[in-house]
Amino acid sequence: MTAPNAQTTTPASTSQGSHHWVLTLELPGRAAMTQNGTYTPPPGTTRYDAYLVLRQHVLADHPEMSRANTMFFALEPNRL
């Protein structure tokens, strides 16, 4: 699967992914973090597939959270 496109600024909507995601991870009593971005899943991707890709994307930058619990995950179409 392709890697998600995490955005740190507000670019034109054409450069954003088709979905917006939010993921919160927690190591109870030690640390918590929330990340978000946009992502365009390949055709046929399930919500679970997207969750695994996005969690791996976050963990690539924060390997110390590899044993963290998922406290929140949202994946919604990126449109109003």
N, C-alpha and C positions, 0 to 999 in steps of 0.2 A: 504494500500500500504506500501511497505517497505521504510524505511528511506534511504535517499541518502548517499553515501559514499564520504564525503568531504575529499580530500587529501591535506595534507600540505607539503608532501615531494614527491619525484619522485620514487615510488616503481616500481618493475618489472611490466610489462604490464599485467601479469596474475592476479594481485591483484587489478587492476583498473576496474572501471565500463565500461559498453559497450558504454556509452555516456559521453561526456564532456559538462558541463553547465556553463554559466555565467549569473549572475543576478545582476542588478544595481537597487537600490531603492533610492528614494529621498524624503525628506521632504522639499519642496521648501523654500529656504531662511534659512534653519536651518541645514540640514545634508544630506549627501549622502554616500552611501557605495556600493561596488561591492564585490561579493563573487563568487567563482567558485569551481568546484570539478568534480568528476565523479559519475555516477549513472547508475545502471542497472534496467530499469523499468520492472515490471512484464509483462507477455504476455497480450496483449489486451489493454495496457495503451495508451491513446491518448497523444498528445503533451500538451493539456490543463490539463489533469490529472497530468502529470509530472510537469508542471509549478506550480500547486497548492501544490504538495508535496514538491517541492524544495523551494518555497516561505515560506511555513510553517516551513521547516527545518531552513532556515535563521532566521525567526522571533522567533523561539524557543531560539536562542542565543542572539537575539537583539529585545526584545519585544518593545523597544522604537520606532521601525520602523514600528509598526503594521498598522499605518495609512499612510504609505509612498506610493508614486506613483511608479509604475514600469516604469523605464526609458529604460531598455534594458533587453531582455531575449534571450538567445541562447541555443539551445540544438542540438548537432551534434554528429554523430557517432564518437567514440573515436579511430579513425584509420587514417593513412595517405595514 
